[in-house]
């Protein structure tokens, strides 16, 4: 890839290299590439298979994020972003941000804006790379459980403060990481008219819009329109003003969101309200892919598997495709031998399935995921 440059969406400033904020006005920037490439590194089992459309780093920090599964839920094709290392699509952004920190010689402290899931993802990925601190602007609006998880990582939490965070949520590396969701849908050849995403700040929808623009530069039109599912009463994010013709917004009544939550719960599926809104829109439109996070209730299947087996199932429920070594690193207080023994038991009971994938320089590794996660994608 050629040189990368930054452009400000707010004042139009341009500068060479990666700028997490505009150097002129402090606004939101995006990256532009000198020599982008659509070549896919098919042996790479992560979002880094799209290196030709991502910034280059001397050190890449990856935990296997991306390549999340597609499945059908009650007639809706779902791109399940829960199957990322920490269970959120923000892991895609965190991989690029951690790679940037590792390669730029940042050093010292980095202050990250608190946004649910995003702050934890970045904290998780950036451990050991910098002294991370999460900046919370609205203490009452923050998720208490997530703040505790962040604290357990050894990450500082600060409230308010005059100075803004060094790493805001809406930054060019977040956009680059999240846009790979659409690239994966396109690579799979999914026949759909709409890609529906939840909308709060508009960052996810804007990122997919950027992917569509970059594909268009190569003369590729996958035929998708990005649809942002907005709960009635919320305002349309300004970022989407930069996606005219590529993104449209559909408002969902709160009662419809609750109805979808109940419907999914009846199917044994857990999710957040904002994901239920996207599911409701996709269900109504038809021929759609809903980009959401969903998990399944599997309590009955876990009887008799022990504490370690239950923790393995919980991890694989959030993110399949982990090796035994990766599971051991994510679990606390267990031996490697114990993890192997538990995996063998779970395989024997048909709860966990193993498959081989190619990683790195042609290295074949054995990975594990929950059994019975159907694709069943319609043509």
N, C-alpha and C positions, 0 to 999 in steps of 0.2 A: 504494500500500500504506500502511496505517496504521502506527502506532508498533510498534517491535519491542522485545521484552523478553527477558531471560535467566532461566532457571530451573535450579537445581542438581539434578542427579539424585541426589545423595548426601545433602544435608541439607534440601532443599526451599526454600532461599533464592531470592528473586525480586528482580530489579532491572531498571530501565529501560535500554535500549540493549544493546550487544553487550559481553559479558564473556567473554574467552577462558578464564578460570577463575572459580570461585565466589569472590565477595568475602568470604564468611563462612568457608568451610572449605577453599578452594583446590581443590574438587572439579570434576567434569565438568559443564558446563552445556549447555543446548540453547536454541534460539531459538523464541519464540512470536510470532505476528503478529496485529496488531489487525484488519486488513482484507485478508486474503489473497485472491488471485485466481487462477483456473485459466486465464485467457486466455493463449494462446500467441502470441508475436510471431513469426509464421512467416517473416518476412523476415530474422530473425536466425539466422545459421548457426553458433551456438555454444550452450552451456548457458544463456546469458543470454536465450534465447527464453522462459524461465520466470521472468521478473522478478517476476511476481505472487506467486511462492512463494520469493523470495530477498530478502535484505536490500538496501536501497537505498544506493548509494554515489555521492558527487559525481564520482568518477573510477573508471571500470571498466577493469581491466587484463585483457585477453583476448588469447589467441593462437589462437583458433579451437578451443579444447578442447570436447569434447562432440560430440554427433551422430555417435558412432562407429558403424561398420557392423554389421549383423547378417548372418550367413551360416551355411550349414549345413556342418558338418564331421562326416562319417561318421554322419549321422543326428541330430546334436545341433546345435541352434540356438545359435550363439555370438555373444555381444556382445563384439566384439574391442576392448578398451580400449588395445591397443598403438597404435591409430590416433589417439593424442593427441600433442601437440607433443613431449613428451619420452618418449613410449612407455609411459605409466603412467596409471592412473585417478586418481592423486593430483594430476594436473594440474588436475582439476576443483576440488579443495580449494585448490590454489595460486592459482588465478585469484581466488577470493574473498578469500583471505588477502592477496594483493598489492593488491587493490582496497581492502581495509580499511586497509592500511598507507599507501596513496597518499591516501586520503580523510580519515584521522584525524589527519594531521600527527604521526605517531609520532615521527620523527626519531631520531637516535642509533642505538644498536645494538639489534638484535632477535636473541634466542637461540632457535634452533629445535631441537626434539627430533630426534635422529637415529632415523629409521625408514626402512628400505630403500625407495627410490623417492621417498618423501615428502620427505625432506630435500633431495634433488636438485631435485625439482619446485619447492619453495618457494624454494630458492636461485636457480634459473633465472628464476622469475617476478619475484622481489623485487629483482633487480639494479637499482641506481640509485635504489631507493626508500628503502633503509635500509642500515645496515651490518650485514650478516647474519653470524651465527656459528652453526655447527652443534654441538650438544652431544651427545657420544657417551658413553653410560653403560657400554657393554660393548665395549671396543676389539677383543677377539678375535671378537666376534660381528658386527662391522661388515664390510660388503663393501668390500674394499680398492680395487677398481676404481672403485666409486662415490665413495669418499672422494677419490680422485685427480681424478675429474671435478668434484667440488665445489670442490676446491682450484684447479682450472684456471679456475673462474668468478671467482676472486678472493675466495672466501668462506673465512672462518676456521674452523678445526676445533679444538674443545677437548674434552678428555677428563675425565669425572667432574665434580667441582665440587660444592660444598655447595648452591648455589642451583639450583633447577629451571629449566627453559627457560621463556621468556616464551610460546612457542607450542608447546604439547604437540600430539602427533598427534591425540589425542581431544579435539577442541575443537569448538564449535558451527559454525564456518565450514567445517571439514572435513565435518561431517555434511551441511551445506546443499549443498556442492558434489557430494558423492557421491550424494545422494538423486536427483539429476537423471538418473542412469542408469536408475532405474525409471520416471521420468517419460517418458523417451525410449522405453522399451519399450512403455509404455501408449499413448503418442501414435502409435506405429507400428501399434497394433492387433494385436500379436502374440498369437496364441491359444496360451496355455500355462497349465499349472497351477502350475509351480514356476519360481522364479528362483533359480538356484544360484550361490553365491558362495564363494570361499575364505575360511576363517576362521582368523585368527591372534589378533588382539586383539578381533575382533568389531566393529570400527568400520564396515566396509563393510556388513555385515548390518544393524547398527543403523540406519545411514543410510537403507537401503531400507525398513526397517520404519517409519521416520519419514515417508517418502513415502507409504506405504500409509495411515498414520493421517491424513495431511493430505487425501488423496483421499477418505477416508471422511467427513471433515467436510463435504465437498461432496456427499455422497450417492453417491459413485462407488466401485464395487467391481470392480476389474479381474479379480478371481478368482485372484490370484496368492498363493502362499505362498512366503516367502523361506526357502531352505534353505541352511544353512551347512555347508560341507564341512570337516570337522575330521579331521586325521590322527590315527589312534589313538595314545593316549599323551598328547595335548595335553588341557589342561583347558578346560572351557566358559567363555568370557569372561563376566564379570559384567554387561557391558553388555546382553547378550541376556536377562537377567532382566527388563529393561524392555520386552521385546517378546513377552510371553506371548500365544500364540494367533496371532501373525503370523510368527514365525520358529521353525523347528525345526532341530535339528542332526543331521547324519548323519556317523558316524565311518567313516573309510576306512582299511583296512589298508595299511601301507607297501608291501607287495608289490603291491597293486592300483594304488598310485600309480606305481610303477616300470613296471608293465605298461602303464598308460595313456601314460606318457612314451614307451615304445618304440612303442606303436601310433601315436601322433601323429608320431613321428619317421619311421615307415614311410610316413606320408602326406606327408612333406616339411614337417612343422610343428615349430617349436621353441617351447618354453614352459618355465616354471618348475614345480618339483614341486608347489607349492601350487595352481597353475592346473590341473595334471593331476589333482589330487584332486577339484577342482570338476567337471572334465570327466567323471571316472569316475562321480561321483554323478549328474550329469545324464543320462549314458548309461544308468545303471541305472534311474532313475525314469521316463524317457520324458516326453514333453510338457513339456520343460524348456528354459529359456534359461540357458546357462552364461555368467556374466560373468567373463571371463578375458583374459589377454594372450597372443596367439599371433603368431608371425612365420613366414615361409616361407623355405626355402632356395631361392635363385634364382641360385646361382653360375653355372650353365650358361648362363643367359640373359644374363649380363652380359659375356660374352666380346666383346671388340672395342669396348666402349662408352667406354673410357678411364677415367681416374681420376675426373674430374668426373662422368661419367655414372654410375659405380658409387656415388659418394657421394650423388648425387640419388636413385638407386634405393633406397639404404639408408635415407635420410630418409623417402621416400614409403612404404617398407615399414613404418616405425614409425607414420607419421601421414600419411595422404593428405589431399587437399583443401587443399594449399598453393599459393599464388600464386608466380609466378616471383620476385617481390620478396621474399616470405617465405623462399623457398629460398635466395636470395642472402644474406639476413641470417644464416641459420643456417649457411651454408658459409663457410669461411675461405680467403682467398687467391685468390678468383676474381672476375672482372669480371661486371657485370650482362649484358653482351653475350655473354660465354662461357656463362652459365647459359641464356640464351635459345637459343643455338646448340645446346647439349647437349640441351635439352628438345625441340627440333625433330627432332634425330636420334633420340631415344628414342621420340618419337611415330611417326616414320616406320617404326621397327622393331616397332611394336606393343607396346612395353614400358610406355609411359606413355600414359594417356588424359586428355583435357582435358574439362572441363565448366564451365558458368557457374553461379554462385550469387549470391544477393543478400546483401549485407552492409551494415551501417550504415543510413543513411537512403536505402534503395532503390537502393544503388549495386551495379551488376552487375560482377562480377569473374571472371576466368578462373582456374580452379584445376586442379591436376594430381593424379592418383593412379595407382597401379599398375593396369594392365588385368587383367581376368579375376578380379575379386574378387566372386564371385557372391552374390546374395542367396538366391534359391531357397527362400524361407521357406514352410513348410507352413501350410496353412489350419487 
